[in-house]
Amino acid sequence: MNKILVVVYSYTGTSRKVAELLCSQQGWHMAEIVETRPRAGALGSWRCLLDSLFRRHSAIRYDGPPTKSFDAVVLVSPIWAQRLSGPMRSFVGTRRHHLPDVAVISVMGGRGAPNAVAEISRLIGRAPILDAAFTTSEVDNGSFATRLQAFGTAVRSAEDTQRAVRPVTLSPQAF
């Protein structure tokens, strides 16, 4: 059984709801990214927009377990102005060398998930093993649950099929 960690940043609680359900469906651990300067009211929403437009990194705190001790990490983040949220951008940017296989879940009003996946790919230097996107309305009405479970199963299956393959010349049986 693979060790998989779900790392979430949630401004409104919608992404957290997705992460919590995924962890409950799959029996995975969850860790949360918290901003050191919380966003509140209209100014907080305005900062969300500016952070996305200018691809700014937010000051964050992550008190979760070390990501490198897991086989895979599922990143769950909101989409702001059709881009990756600033706190998740900060997390991925500062921990890119310590991230194992990565899967991505985007939570959005309507569009932008491919942009977020592309940005994560650039930051970590490789493509995520899987990605999925859910709209806020799907999360609010609960219709996302079946697709979320299928995503979790696919992540688990992808990790099960990625076994280390050594060249025969390095295999102990070759000698």
N, CA, C and O of each residue as an XYZ file, in Angstrom:
700
protein
N       0.841     -1.179      0.000
C       0.000      0.000      0.000
C       0.887      1.244      0.000
O       1.828      1.346      0.788
N       0.584      2.171     -0.877
C       1.386      3.373     -1.016
C       1.008      4.422      0.011
O      -0.134      4.506      0.461
N       2.010      5.222      0.367
C       1.767      6.344      1.265
C       1.508      7.577      0.408
O       2.367      8.008     -0.362
N       0.330      8.127      0.552
C      -0.057      9.293     -0.236
C      -0.528     10.385      0.716
O      -1.313     10.136      1.631
N      -0.034     11.599      0.485
C      -0.363     12.758      1.285
C      -1.167     13.736      0.448
O      -0.839     13.983     -0.713
N      -2.211     14.288      1.030
C      -3.001     15.326      0.374
C      -2.643     16.645      1.038
O      -2.797     16.800      2.250
N      -2.162     17.599      0.237
C      -1.796     18.925      0.736
C      -2.787     19.913      0.144
O      -2.964     19.971     -1.073
N      -3.435     20.690      1.008
C      -4.501     21.582      0.561
C      -4.260     23.008      1.020
O      -3.770     23.259      2.121
N      -4.619     23.929      0.146
C      -4.786     25.325      0.537
C      -6.228     25.673      0.194
O      -6.702     25.367     -0.900
N      -6.921     26.311      1.127
C      -8.307     26.683      0.886
C      -8.585     28.064      1.462
O      -8.380     28.309      2.650
N      -9.045     28.944      0.617
C      -9.394     30.305      1.034
C     -10.812     30.348      1.591
O     -11.054     30.964      2.629
N     -11.749     29.698      0.909
C     -13.162     29.748      1.313
C     -13.644     28.485      2.019
O     -14.743     28.470      2.574
N     -12.843     27.434      2.004
C     -13.258     26.167      2.596
C     -13.689     25.140      1.560
O     -13.853     23.966      1.891
N     -13.874     25.555      0.320
C     -14.331     24.627     -0.726
C     -13.246     23.608     -1.064
O     -13.537     22.416     -1.159
N     -12.007     24.052     -1.245
C     -10.920     23.107     -1.542
C     -10.688     22.169     -0.360
O     -10.394     20.989     -0.554
N     -10.819     22.684      0.859
C     -10.674     21.838      2.046
C     -11.741     20.740      2.049
O     -11.451     19.598      2.404
N     -12.950     21.073      1.664
C     -14.026     20.078      1.605
C     -13.663     18.953      0.637
O     -13.903     17.781      0.926
N     -13.084     19.309     -0.512
C     -12.652     18.312     -1.496
C     -11.554     17.435     -0.893
O     -11.616     16.209     -0.987
N     -10.554     18.058     -0.279
C      -9.435     17.315      0.304
C      -9.900     16.381      1.424
O      -9.454     15.237      1.506
N     -10.779     16.861      2.270
C     -11.272     16.036      3.371
C     -12.035     14.822      2.863
O     -11.879     13.722      3.394
N     -12.861     15.016      1.834
C     -13.599     13.878      1.292
C     -12.645     12.884      0.638
O     -12.800     11.676      0.817
N     -11.661     13.371     -0.116
C     -10.687     12.476     -0.745
C      -9.952     11.655      0.310
O      -9.783     10.446      0.151
N      -9.519     12.301      1.376
C      -8.819     11.585      2.451
C      -9.723     10.561      3.124
O      -9.282      9.467      3.476
N     -10.974     10.920      3.298
C     -11.910      9.982      3.918
C     -12.209      8.800      2.983
O     -12.342      7.668      3.446
N     -12.312      9.053      1.692
C     -12.575      7.977      0.726
C     -11.397      7.015      0.611
O     -11.587      5.805      0.490
N     -10.166      7.562      0.650
C      -8.981      6.758      0.361
C      -8.168      6.366      1.596
O      -7.279      5.520      1.505
N      -8.464      6.972      2.747
C      -7.689      6.688      3.949
C      -6.307      7.331      3.932
O      -5.363      6.795      4.513
N      -6.185      8.481      3.268
C      -4.910      9.180      3.156
C      -4.782     10.262      4.217
O      -5.774     10.693      4.805
N      -3.555     10.694      4.452
C      -3.267     11.790      5.383
C      -3.493     13.123      4.685
O      -3.342     13.232      3.468
N      -3.858     14.142      5.472
C      -4.040     15.483      4.925
C      -3.197     16.479      5.702
O      -3.077     16.390      6.924
N      -2.614     17.427      4.981
C      -1.865     18.524      5.583
C      -2.344     19.808      4.923
O      -2.775     19.809      3.771
N      -2.260     20.897      5.672
C      -2.812     22.154      5.165
C      -1.761     23.253      5.106
O      -0.889     23.356      5.969
N      -1.868     24.058      4.077
C      -1.048     25.257      3.918
C      -1.851     26.405      4.509
O      -3.036     26.562      4.213
N      -1.202     27.207      5.345
C      -1.862     28.351      5.968
C      -1.044     29.595      5.646
O       0.185     29.574      5.704
N      -1.731     30.667      5.309
C      -1.037     31.921      5.044
C      -0.680     32.604      6.363
O      -1.446     32.562      7.325
N       0.485     33.227      6.392
C       0.882     33.947      7.602
C       0.148     35.278      7.708
O       0.008     35.821      8.803
N      -0.318     35.803      6.591
C      -1.111     37.037      6.575
C      -2.485     36.679      5.982
O      -2.649     36.663      4.762
N      -3.454     36.396      6.834
C      -4.762     35.962      6.345
C      -5.430     37.001      5.448
O      -5.195     38.203      5.570
N      -6.256     36.507      4.559
C      -7.026     37.369      3.659
C      -8.421     37.523      4.262
O      -9.034     36.545      4.690
N      -8.906     38.744      4.289
C     -10.250     38.971      4.823
C     -10.929     40.057      4.008
O     -10.302     41.034      3.598
N     -12.204     39.872      3.786
C     -13.019     40.885      3.134
C     -12.627     41.175      1.701
O     -11.994     40.361      1.029
N     -13.022     42.365      1.249
C     -12.786     42.773     -0.129
C     -11.296     42.906     -0.433
O     -10.849     42.557     -1.526
N     -10.527     43.414      0.536
C      -9.084     43.550      0.306
C      -8.417     42.182      0.141
O      -7.493     42.033     -0.659
N      -8.876     41.203      0.882
C      -8.342     39.849      0.750
C      -8.645     39.270     -0.614
O      -7.792     38.624     -1.222
N      -9.850     39.495     -1.098
C     -10.214     39.021     -2.435
C      -9.405     39.743     -3.508
O      -9.000     39.136     -4.500
N      -9.173     41.020     -3.310
C      -8.367     41.801     -4.246
C      -6.933     41.266     -4.283
O      -6.333     41.174     -5.354
N      -6.381     40.912     -3.115
C      -5.039     40.310     -3.068
C      -4.992     38.986     -3.807
O      -3.990     38.670     -4.447
N      -6.068     38.205     -3.727
C      -6.134     36.934     -4.459
C      -5.954     37.190     -5.954
O      -5.161     36.526     -6.622
N      -6.694     38.151     -6.458
C      -6.645     38.497     -7.873
C      -5.247     38.977     -8.266
O      -4.694     38.514     -9.264
N      -4.676     39.890     -7.501
C      -3.347     40.422     -7.820
C      -2.261     39.349     -7.728
O      -1.366     39.294     -8.572
N      -2.341     38.503     -6.710
C      -1.359     37.419     -6.575
C      -1.370     36.516     -7.798
O      -0.317     36.082     -8.266
N      -2.549     36.236     -8.310
C      -2.646     35.367     -9.480
C      -2.173     36.069    -10.742
O      -1.391     35.512    -11.513
N      -2.638     37.273    -10.951
C      -2.256     37.997    -12.168
C      -0.752     38.201    -12.277
O      -0.185     38.092    -13.365
N      -0.100     38.497    -11.147
C       1.328     38.761    -11.157
C       2.168     37.565    -10.697
O       3.380     37.676    -10.513
N       1.500     36.423    -10.515
C       2.152     35.185    -10.082
C       3.031     35.401     -8.838
O       4.172     34.945     -8.765
N       2.457     36.106     -7.880
C       3.185     36.391     -6.650
C       3.155     35.184     -5.723
O       2.228     34.373     -5.755
N       4.180     35.087     -4.905
C       4.274     34.035     -3.896
C       3.812     34.610     -2.567
O       4.247     35.691     -2.170
N       2.948     33.903     -1.890
C       2.431     34.331     -0.592
C       3.296     33.767      0.529
O       3.896     32.702      0.386
N       3.355     34.482      1.633
C       4.042     33.965      2.824
C       3.133     32.901      3.442
O       1.979     33.173      3.774
N       3.664     31.696      3.591
C       2.860     30.575      4.082
C       3.548     29.875      5.242
O       4.727     30.084      5.531
N       2.745     29.027      5.896
C       3.254     28.135      6.940
C       2.735     26.743      6.599
O       1.556     26.569      6.288
N       3.617     25.762      6.661
C       3.236     24.378      6.432
C       3.800     23.568      7.582
O       5.016     23.461      7.740
N       2.913     23.000      8.385
C       3.337     22.228      9.542
C       3.097     20.729      9.352
O       3.138     19.957     10.310
N       2.848     20.332      8.112
C       2.561     18.932      7.832
C       3.821     18.083      7.807
O       4.927     18.586      8.004
N       3.644     16.801      7.565
C       4.797     15.891      7.523
C       5.668     16.182      6.297
O       5.197     16.784      5.332
N       6.929     15.760      6.328
C       7.806     15.965      5.172
C       7.254     15.237      3.945
O       6.944     14.047      4.003
N       7.139     15.958      2.856
C       6.548     15.378      1.644
C       7.409     14.270      1.062
O       6.891     13.348      0.432
N       8.710     14.349      1.267
C       9.590     13.334      0.682
C       9.439     11.965      1.340
O       9.967     10.978      0.827
N       8.728     11.887      2.466
C       8.518     10.585      3.099
C       7.263      9.882      2.558
O       6.850      8.850      3.087
N       6.665     10.443      1.507
C       5.483      9.848      0.872
C       5.821      9.430     -0.556
O       6.758      9.946     -1.165
N       5.041      8.485     -1.077
C       5.223      8.037     -2.457
C       4.645      9.039     -3.448
O       5.145      9.179     -4.565
N       3.593      9.731     -3.034
C       2.944     10.722     -3.903
C       2.292     11.786     -3.038
O       1.951     11.546     -1.879
N       2.126     12.965     -3.622
C       1.443     14.070     -2.962
C       0.357     14.564     -3.909
O       0.616     14.827     -5.084
N      -0.860     14.688     -3.386
C      -1.969     15.266     -4.139
C      -2.124     16.709     -3.672
O      -2.378     16.963     -2.495
N      -1.971     17.647     -4.596
C      -2.113     19.070     -4.292
C      -3.540     19.498     -4.617
O      -4.014     19.277     -5.731
N      -4.224     20.106     -3.657
C      -5.599     20.574     -3.860
C      -5.586     22.085     -3.653
O      -5.237     22.574     -2.578
N      -5.972     22.821     -4.701
C      -5.870     24.272     -4.640
C      -7.000     24.943     -5.407
O      -7.495     24.409     -6.400
N      -7.401     26.117     -4.938
C      -8.351     26.905     -5.722
C      -7.655     27.554     -6.918
O      -6.434     27.706     -6.941
N      -8.442     27.920     -7.881
C      -7.975     28.677     -9.045
C      -8.412     30.120     -8.832
O      -9.580     30.389     -8.548
N      -7.470     31.040     -8.971
C      -7.772     32.465     -8.854
C      -7.429     33.127    -10.179
O      -6.302     33.009    -10.658
N      -8.376     33.813    -10.766
C      -8.163     34.517    -12.042
C      -7.548     33.586    -13.080
O      -6.639     33.973    -13.814
N      -8.049     32.367    -13.133
C      -7.634     31.327    -14.063
C      -6.182     30.888    -13.882
O      -5.556     30.396    -14.821
N      -5.656     31.066    -12.682
C      -4.279     30.657    -12.382
C      -4.212     29.988    -11.006
O      -5.163     30.019    -10.226
N      -3.058     29.385    -10.742
C      -2.801     28.735     -9.459
C      -2.833     29.769     -8.334
O      -2.351     30.889     -8.501
N      -3.399     29.391     -7.196
C      -3.439     30.317     -6.059
C      -2.021     30.601     -5.556
O      -1.140     29.745     -5.637
N      -1.816     31.806     -5.039
C      -0.506     32.217     -4.542
C       0.061     31.322     -3.452
O       1.239     30.969     -3.516
N      -0.729     30.941     -2.453
C      -0.185     30.066     -1.400
C       0.282     28.704     -1.933
O       1.310     28.194     -1.490
N      -0.456     28.113     -2.875
C      -0.017     26.833     -3.437
C       1.232     27.047     -4.295
O       2.129     26.203     -4.300
N       1.297     28.153     -5.009
C       2.485     28.494     -5.799
C       3.711     28.565     -4.874
O       4.781     28.065     -5.218
N       3.547     29.183     -3.712
C       4.642     29.284     -2.745
C       5.061     27.903     -2.241
O       6.250     27.592     -2.169
N       4.085     27.093     -1.898
C       4.372     25.750     -1.386
C       5.151     24.940     -2.416
O       6.196     24.371     -2.099
N       4.650     24.885     -3.635
C       5.295     24.085     -4.680
C       6.682     24.656     -4.996
O       7.643     23.904     -5.161
N       6.778     25.967     -5.078
C       8.056     26.587     -5.407
C       9.140     26.334     -4.379
O      10.297     26.115     -4.739
N       8.785     26.361     -3.109
C       9.794     26.171     -2.060
C      10.097     24.705     -1.770
O      11.136     24.398     -1.185
N       9.221     23.804     -2.163
C       9.419     22.382     -1.861
C       9.573     21.517     -3.110
O       9.481     20.292     -3.030
N       9.802     22.133     -4.239
C       9.829     21.386     -5.503
C      10.845     20.257     -5.519
O      10.618     19.244     -6.181
N      11.957     20.400     -4.811
C      12.976     19.349     -4.806
C      12.660     18.232     -3.814
O      13.352     17.214     -3.782
N      11.629     18.419     -3.013
C      11.268     17.424     -2.008
C       9.910     16.787     -2.304
O       9.359     16.073     -1.466
N       9.380     17.045     -3.488
C       8.078     16.475     -3.840
C       8.266     15.188     -4.632
O       8.974     15.176     -5.639
N       7.639     14.108     -4.185
C       7.660     12.871     -4.968
C       6.693     13.035     -6.143
O       6.495     14.152     -6.619
N       6.101     11.963     -6.608
C       5.083     12.075     -7.659
C       3.990     13.026     -7.192
O       3.610     13.022     -6.021
N       3.492     13.834     -8.110
C       2.492     14.842     -7.777
C       1.245     14.626     -8.623
O       1.334     14.385     -9.827
N       0.090     14.715     -7.986
C      -1.203     14.759     -8.669
C      -1.853     16.074     -8.253
O      -1.580     16.586     -7.167
N      -2.708     16.620     -9.106
C      -3.266     17.950     -8.862
C      -4.786     17.928     -8.965
O      -5.355     17.352     -9.892
N      -5.430     18.569     -7.993
C      -6.873     18.811     -8.053
C      -7.071     20.318     -7.986
O      -6.610     20.978     -7.054
N      -7.765     20.853     -8.989
C      -8.083     22.279     -9.038
C      -9.556     22.471     -8.728
O     -10.407     21.723     -9.208
N      -9.846     23.477     -7.923
C     -11.225     23.824     -7.598
C     -11.443     25.242     -8.109
O     -10.726     26.167     -7.728
N     -12.445     25.405     -8.978
C     -12.572     26.685     -9.676
C     -14.016     27.081     -9.906
O     -14.939     26.271     -9.816
N     -14.173     28.362    -10.207
C     -15.489     28.857    -10.576
C     -15.904     28.359    -11.940
O     -17.072     28.033    -12.152
N     -14.967     28.294    -12.870
C     -15.325     27.855    -14.210
C     -14.165     27.425    -15.077
O     -14.275     26.429    -15.792
N     -13.035     28.156    -15.036
C     -11.916     27.832    -15.926
C     -10.587     28.066    -15.207
O     -10.524     28.670    -14.137
N      -9.533     27.563    -15.844
C      -8.191     27.837    -15.358
C      -7.390     26.640    -14.900
O      -6.191     26.775    -14.653
N      -7.997     25.477    -14.775
C      -7.272     24.306    -14.282
C      -6.054     23.960    -15.142
O      -4.997     23.674    -14.580
N      -6.146     23.972    -16.479
C      -4.950     23.655    -17.277
C      -3.795     24.624    -17.018
O      -2.631     24.225    -17.054
N      -4.110     25.882    -16.760
C      -3.064     26.861    -16.450
C      -2.345     26.503    -15.152
O      -1.122     26.605    -15.064
N      -3.110     26.086    -14.149
C      -2.521     25.717    -12.859
C      -1.646     24.474    -12.997
O      -0.557     24.415    -12.427
N      -2.109     23.499    -13.735
C      -1.329     22.273    -13.941
C      -0.037     22.597    -14.689
O       1.024     22.069    -14.355
N      -0.122     23.457    -15.689
C       1.073     23.850    -16.444
C       2.067     24.587    -15.543
O       3.274     24.371    -15.647
N       1.571     25.447    -14.667
C       2.465     26.169    -13.765
C       3.141     25.224    -12.780
O       4.337     25.352    -12.522
N       2.396     24.286    -12.235
C       2.996     23.294    -11.333
C       4.048     22.488    -12.077
O       5.112     22.207    -11.526
N       3.769     22.114    -13.312
C       4.742     21.371    -14.128
C       6.033     22.164    -14.295
O       7.127     21.614    -14.172
N       5.899     23.456    -14.575
C       7.095     24.304    -14.722
C       7.866     24.396    -13.405
O       9.095     24.336    -13.396
N       7.154     24.538    -12.315
C       7.811     24.694    -11.020
C       8.567     23.441    -10.587
O       9.668     23.538    -10.045
N       7.985     22.266    -10.823
C       8.632     21.031    -10.361
C       9.497     20.367    -11.437
O      10.237     19.427    -11.148
N       9.401     20.858    -12.673
C      10.230     20.318    -13.740
C       9.744     19.015    -14.336
O      10.499     18.337    -15.033
N       8.512     18.655    -14.078
C       7.926     17.437    -14.657
C       6.414     17.554    -14.581
O       5.885     18.354    -13.810
N       5.730     16.768    -15.368
C       4.268     16.806    -15.377
C       3.706     16.011    -14.201
O       4.283     14.997    -13.809
N       2.592     16.459    -13.638
C       1.915     15.656    -12.615
C       1.468     14.317    -13.199
O       1.217     14.205    -14.399
N       1.372     13.310    -12.344
C       0.949     11.992    -12.826
C      -0.521     11.993    -13.224
O      -0.916     11.268    -14.137
N      -1.332     12.799    -12.547
C      -2.763     12.927    -12.854
C      -3.240     14.302    -12.428
O      -2.650     14.937    -11.554
N      -4.317     14.753    -13.056
C      -4.941     15.993    -12.596
C      -6.438     15.910    -12.834
O      -6.912     15.189    -13.712
N      -7.161     16.661    -12.032
C      -8.617     16.736    -12.141
C      -9.057     18.127    -11.728
O      -8.357     18.823    -10.993
N     -10.217     18.519    -12.208
C     -10.764     19.828    -11.858
C     -12.231     19.680    -11.493
O     -12.972     18.912    -12.108
N     -12.631     20.430    -10.481
C     -14.017     20.447    -10.037
C     -14.457     21.890     -9.916
O     -13.682     22.749     -9.496
N     -15.683     22.155    -10.278
C     -16.201     23.510    -10.123
C     -16.759     23.666     -8.713
O     -17.112     22.694     -8.044
N     -16.824     24.902     -8.295
C     -17.383     25.201     -6.983
C     -18.812     24.704     -6.882
O     -19.222     24.198     -5.837
N     -19.574     24.842     -7.956
C     -20.968     24.381     -7.911
C     -21.057     22.867     -7.775
O     -21.967     22.369     -7.113
N     -20.132     22.118     -8.389
C     -20.113     20.661     -8.220
C     -19.828     20.290     -6.759
O     -20.429     19.364     -6.214
N     -18.912     21.019     -6.147
C     -18.574     20.739     -4.751
C     -19.754     21.107     -3.850
O     -20.102     20.358     -2.937
N     -20.357     22.253     -4.110
C     -21.488     22.699     -3.291
C     -22.675     21.746     -3.352
O     -23.340     21.518     -2.342
N     -22.947     21.178     -4.549
C     -24.110     20.286     -4.654
C     -23.763     18.813     -4.447
O     -24.651     17.960     -4.450
N     -22.465     18.508     -4.264
C     -22.051     17.141     -3.964
C     -21.870     16.232     -5.161
O     -21.505     15.069     -4.994
N     -22.113     16.722     -6.354
C     -22.038     15.862     -7.538
C     -20.605     15.466     -7.906
O     -20.416     14.641     -8.800
N     -19.610     16.019     -7.253
C     -18.208     15.729     -7.551
C     -17.716     14.448     -6.896
O     -16.670     13.930     -7.288
N     -18.428     13.925     -5.922
C     -17.938     12.843     -5.063
C     -17.534     11.585     -5.829
O     -16.499     10.992     -5.525
N     -18.313     11.173     -6.798
C     -18.003      9.953     -7.550
C     -16.751     10.144     -8.393
O     -15.895      9.261     -8.442
N     -16.637     11.290     -9.057
C     -15.445     11.579     -9.860
C     -14.212     11.700     -8.973
O     -13.117     11.304     -9.371
N     -14.386     12.246     -7.773
C     -13.270     12.370     -6.839
C     -12.776     10.989     -6.413
O     -11.571     10.748     -6.334
N     -13.707     10.097     -6.142
C     -13.316      8.742     -5.756
C     -12.573      8.051     -6.900
O     -11.584      7.355     -6.668
N     -13.043      8.240     -8.124
C     -12.360      7.651     -9.286
C     -10.951      8.233     -9.432
O     -10.013      7.516     -9.780
N     -10.807      9.526     -9.167
C      -9.486     10.160     -9.220
C      -8.557      9.528     -8.183
O      -7.416      9.189     -8.497
N      -9.037      9.371     -6.963
C      -8.231      8.751     -5.910
C      -7.811      7.340     -6.266
O      -6.668      6.952     -6.029
N      -8.721      6.576     -6.832
C      -8.409      5.215     -7.264
C      -7.360      5.232     -8.367
O      -6.465      4.386     -8.387
N      -7.463      6.184     -9.279
C      -6.490      6.300    -10.372
C      -5.108      6.679     -9.844
O      -4.101      6.172    -10.338
N      -5.046      7.556     -8.854
C      -3.754      7.918     -8.254
C      -3.134      6.688     -7.605
O      -1.953      6.404     -7.799
N      -3.926      5.971     -6.845
C      -3.429      4.752     -6.188
C      -2.940      3.741     -7.229
O      -1.882      3.135     -7.056
N      -3.699      3.561     -8.299
C      -3.301      2.622     -9.364
C      -2.028      3.073    -10.064
O      -1.165      2.252    -10.376
N      -1.907      4.376    -10.311
C      -0.701      4.898    -10.962
C       0.522      4.635    -10.096
O       1.587      4.296    -10.613
N       0.383      4.784     -8.809
C       1.503      4.537     -7.900
C       1.816      3.049     -7.809
O       2.981      2.672     -7.685
N       0.790      2.195     -7.870
C       1.017      0.752     -7.807
C       1.790      0.248     -9.024
O       2.557     -0.708     -8.912
N       1.599      0.877    -10.178
C       2.265      0.410    -11.396
C       3.649      0.995    -11.578
O       4.378      0.570    -12.474
N       4.034      1.963    -10.752
C       5.352      2.583    -10.897
C       6.351      1.900     -9.972
O       6.687      2.417     -8.907
N       6.805      0.760    -10.386
C       7.806      0.030     -9.601
C       9.189      0.369    -10.132
O       9.367      0.638    -11.320
N      10.149      0.352     -9.246
C      11.530      0.619     -9.658
C      12.027     -0.510    -10.548
O      11.928     -1.682    -10.187
N      12.552     -0.162    -11.691
C      13.099     -1.141    -12.616
C      14.591     -0.856    -12.733
O      15.003      0.242    -13.107
N      15.385     -1.859    -12.408
C      16.828     -1.689    -12.488
C      17.354     -2.419    -13.715
O      16.837     -3.473    -14.084
N      18.383     -1.858    -14.350
C      18.998     -2.580    -15.460
C      19.538     -3.915    -14.963
O      19.953     -4.024    -13.809
N      19.538     -4.910    -15.806
C      19.960     -6.244    -15.419
C      21.402     -6.238    -14.915
O      21.751     -7.059    -14.067
N      22.241     -5.344    -15.409
C      23.643     -5.321    -14.969
C      23.778     -4.878    -13.520
O      24.801     -5.146    -12.889
N      22.749     -4.194    -12.973
C      22.808     -3.768    -11.580
C      22.000     -4.679    -10.659
O      21.978     -4.474     -9.445
N      21.360     -5.650    -11.212
C      20.534     -6.547    -10.437
C      21.392     -7.565     -9.692
O      22.327     -8.118    -10.271
N      21.089     -7.826     -8.404
C      21.871     -8.829     -7.665
C      21.760    -10.205     -8.297
O      22.682    -11.009     -8.165
N      20.650    -10.505     -8.988
C      20.475    -11.804     -9.609
C      21.373    -11.966    -10.839
O      21.579    -13.089    -11.300
N      21.905    -10.878    -11.371
C      22.714    -10.955    -12.589
C      24.122    -11.476    -12.291
O      24.849    -11.853    -13.210
N      24.503    -11.499    -11.034
C      25.873    -11.917    -10.703
C      25.953    -13.336    -10.266
O      27.039    -13.827     -9.956
